[in-house]
């Protein structure tokens, strides 16, 4: 599920996902964020989405993943998490918080399909 405001939801329905218009400073980089347990703080509208990642970074431990990303950013001399992970061959991120609770971050709009308005 992707939570957002009414205008952004309508733009997604009309034009598809436009990753280039998302926040480049987001935690796991500029991308399309969805969650198995959507939080209303992210918007009044929920869009049910299907996301297809072929080679995601799987995160089970945020501290270890943070250290991995920090080292990657240092080594690649960039501040862009997205760019660094793409250069390593990842096409998105799956962050596990516990059983049935996870985020999926897609780095390309074509990885996301709206399957049902909610």
C-alpha angles and dihedrals in degrees: 000000000000117000119203144138123286096257094049092047090053091048090052091050092047101040108013127240115327107193091182088068095054127096110285089199096059117131097259095029135266107329148107110288124205133167141204088223107038117207118218089219087080094060149311096261128067122203118194107224140181116217125195117199120174099190113013127173103246112215119197098151116042094197094054092041090050091053090048092051093045090053091047092051091049094047094047093042095229138117093211112102090190094052093047094050092045089052088054090054100258118135097194145333136263112199115196118205098171141309108338093351116109146130125227119204117193118196096200129051093224089065090068131072125181105227101178139000111238 
